[in-house]
Amino acid sequence: MLALREWLDRLLGTLRLRRADADLEAELRSHAEQAGDGYASRLAVTQSMDAMRDRRGLPSLHALSSDVVFAWRQLVAHRIVSGAAILSLGLAMGATTAAFRLVDAVLLRPLPIAAPERVAFAVTWFVDARQRFDYYDSWDYPTYTRYVALVGDRADLLLVGSSSPTEVVPPGASQPERVNRQFYSGNVFGVFGLQPAVGRLFGPADDRTPGGHPIAVLAFDYWQRRFGGDPQVVGRPLRFGGQILEVIGVAPEGFTGTEPGHAADVFVPALMNVEPLDKPGWGWFRLWVRPRDGVTLASVERLLQADQLRDQREALALLPPDAPPQRIAAIKSRRVELQPAGSGASAPQKDFRRPLFVLASLVGVMLLIACVNVANLQNAQALARRREMALRVSIGADRWRLVRLMLVESALLAVGAAAVGTAFAWWAAPFIVSQLSTADDPIRLALGLDWRGLAFGLGLIACVTVLFGTLPALRASAVTPIDALKSGGRVTGHRRLTHGLIGAQTAFCVFVVFIAVLLVATFARLATHPLGFRPERVLVAEVDAPPSPQGPARWAAVVDGVRTMPGVESVALAGWPLLRSNRWRADVRAEGQPPQPDPAYLLNVSPGFFATMQMPLLAGRDLRAGEGRPDIDAQSRPRDGVAVVNESFAKAYFGGRSPIGERVSVEVRPRIRASVDIVGLVGDAVYATLRDPIRPTLYVPARQTGTAALLVRTAGDPEAFASALRRALGQARPDAHIRLIATQTELIHRQLLRERLLAKLSGFVAVVALLLSAIGLYGVLHHAVILQQRPIGIRLALGAGAGHVVRQVTGSLLAAVAVGAGIGLGGGLLFGRILEDLLFRVSTTDATALGAPLAVLGVAAALAALPPALRAVRIDPARTLRAE
Amino acid sequence: MANEETQAKAGVLQGTLDLMVLQTLDTLGPQHGYAIAARLAQVSSGALQLNMGTLYPGLMRLEQRGLVKGSWGTTDANRKARFYALTAAGKKALAKERDAWDRMAGIMDVLLRGDA
């Protein structure tokens, strides 16, 4: 307590808020006069003053504060240079901070639950259509109940539904609004150790009977946003379509569900999702595992994998005897793995893990470029201040004192830059999040600044200070007074540092630009990728309807109704829209042909689909109303159908000859094959995603009993037609629920979300990096050549040819540029391998990717080096020498 | 740190300067630095000669800790001098320090004379 008081008082003393020197001296003089022993006392006054001054303040802090004041004056004296340094460094630090906030919010931040490090979620690894490892993490309810029995009391298995948008009518409202609903099994809140903010949370007793627990818990944010935190909301009804749930409580603040990027609004007991409960293969939730005390995750994983192996044997037994080896290998490659879920588990995490990593890397390198730039500036200034440093050394400053002086200056720069950067990041991180969102899939992230962000910011300042401050500080402090005070003394060791900085600058820049070019080219290729249909003016509606035998007839009536609406050119039905990542694959055989290695794609379409999508009919005819698709009947007997196929199908199955009138068989259920007559041939078109290669595809007649997609080609703006279509659907099928209305163009846009974002951001980083390093390179080269003006003058005086001299002097500098560029390219090629699956039809050896960055840097280097070199040549040698 | 060195040089037992100054101010009431030094020289029969470099930083430390309060005034000889007075916290600290000293002195007494 006393010590603290003393320290505070001395702190005030340091800040000159305590007794002035004159006051101290007056007291000592008064003592000396009373003692009256003349000269000895007066001497003691002077000597005691030092002890008093030290006592009054905090000497170490005092020295530091005078360093800060001095450094501040230096920065202000060179305010243009300092401003430029702070701005460029600030931009880079801001980008780094924004990248950290995103990475932290999406991937790193632990969920606010009990023991987040002990939870895991189950995934199944498999080999995808492009022969790459991928995993799916959605599970069906029958598997869940089997696993619960299998695992017993070794672990808690949690059913964690995906946080998916759905329409709800909240209490007191008449219009539905969109919320993210998440189904949880009854044990989730308990295992997570969460306490309600209001009311209660549901437990195991609230999740026993299918459809028997009409209750819901609100997320804290939604409660605040929509109900203003009114506790009276407990006990009131939420209406989901025909289902009415009673609000029983509010989840604690900070808990936004388990999916970073898809914050949940409403939690509902899992058994209220009645429809998929008895459907094997209908995946709708993630399976989370929390082992009990003393049980390891690995032992639970082994149990699940053993069950998976049994599944595999069943699947293999169901394969036809001549099944292609790829399919057998694909089934055998499946493996269950428990992945850590402490930071949540979500689709945005999976989709953006790698892009975020790439962006963070690029931004990190950009920060290095900015650091090198500032190091250059500091270095040049240190050179200019050699005499000042020498003077300090000669009056007794030790080296550490000089290093500290320089580092304080660097730290001031870094703090200034951090302020600029924080402002930039404040704006940039939410902006990037908004770029990721689409109308029906809004990305909602908790970006709030907490101690993690603060710690990162402080760490960043420290790192940056050390990165750009240390070398110049050590260099500046290594002066020997005699050398520095000598006019025009040689600058020892300077060239090596200069060359290193030039090389590093070039390497970093070439690396960033190279990667950015790859990503931008990928986006360009995907955006101009031929689709095989015309997406303009097509409006798409995905509609969920309860399945019924009258479904096909009712849908046909809807199609007929929409066709007569004004502004409609044509309308068709499909199982789902193109480019929605849905796929229906099946084994298809042509009589007397060897089996194909991969399954073919199928799509349910109604008559008029090809006309609506404007896919060219090359031969044969369109499907007709009343035609059937390959299927099974109620007794599991195959039912034959017809199909229109694409060109790839004709090529793969019939060697390119006309498939019209040919017959193929489709495996409609394991080991049950139905015959299909081919009636038409259409051009190739993309199906599930833009990246998938175009596969042999059968378009078969749609017999939609429940869910369907309505495709409308409009005469005018498709978006303007959306509300009319919504009304018409509401009248024609009041039992249905519209999941999505969007233009086909928007669906394509959405496919390119990740690529567009990567292209935009990496392009931005690359332009900034190029600008920074061109400026930096210009500065260093210019400075280096100016330092060389004297040797040039000497050589010219001795009779050397001008061109020869310039080449010799600038040669080593340009060599440093070349070496740096080589290293940067090497790094880029290596890194390119890591991001290969983010690329599309761009190879890392693409020549166009190499040319642009090299050209820009070359021009910057030439502009920087040549003018001073030429000036040196034109100067009269005698004058250069006289200047010494 | 510099302060402790000067104390040691002056031959003042570590930590006793504070106690001596506080006790002096308690006995004599508010006093200026010279008077405190004179008093200490007097009671020690000249054995304790505090120099300025020890005394004044010591007073400053006591002031920084809030145990004494300094203010300018005039001496009997009509000279300007800075007078130090005990604060309430200073009185409390003095009592505590005195008890601690007594206890320590008792222990030292027993130890050195070997009575027990």
Boltz contact constraints between the chains, C-beta under 6 A:
constraints:
  - contact:
      token1: [A, 2]
      token2: [B, 65]
      max_distance: 6.0
  - contact:
      token1: [A, 5]
      token2: [B, 65]
      max_distance: 6.0
  - contact:
      token1: [A, 5]
      token2: [B, 66]
      max_distance: 6.0
  - contact:
      token1: [A, 6]
      token2: [B, 64]
      max_distance: 6.0
  - contact:
      token1: [A, 6]
      token2: [B, 65]
      max_distance: 6.0
  - contact:
      token1: [A, 9]
      token2: [B, 64]
      max_distance: 6.0
  - contact:
      token1: [A, 27]
      token2: [B, 82]
      max_distance: 6.0
  - contact:
      token1: [A, 28]
      token2: [B, 52]
      max_distance: 6.0
  - contact:
      token1: [A, 30]
      token2: [B, 81]
      max_distance: 6.0
  - contact:
      token1: [A, 31]
      token2: [B, 33]
      max_distance: 6.0
  - contact:
      token1: [A, 31]
      token2: [B, 34]
      max_distance: 6.0
  - contact:
      token1: [A, 31]
      token2: [B, 52]
      max_distance: 6.0
  - contact:
      token1: [A, 34]
      token2: [B, 34]
      max_distance: 6.0
  - contact:
      token1: [A, 44]
      token2: [B, 52]
      max_distance: 6.0
  - contact:
      token1: [A, 48]
      token2: [B, 52]
      max_distance: 6.0
  - contact:
      token1: [A, 48]
      token2: [B, 53]
      max_distance: 6.0
  - contact:
      token1: [A, 51]
      token2: [B, 53]
      max_distance: 6.0
  - contact:
      token1: [A, 51]
      token2: [B, 57]
      max_distance: 6.0
  - contact:
      token1: [A, 52]
      token2: [B, 56]
      max_distance: 6.0
  - contact:
      token1: [A, 52]
      token2: [B, 57]
      max_distance: 6.0
  - contact:
      token1: [A, 54]
      token2: [B, 2]
      max_distance: 6.0
  - contact:
      token1: [A, 55]
      token2: [B, 57]
      max_distance: 6.0
  - contact:
      token1: [A, 55]
      token2: [B, 60]
      max_distance: 6.0
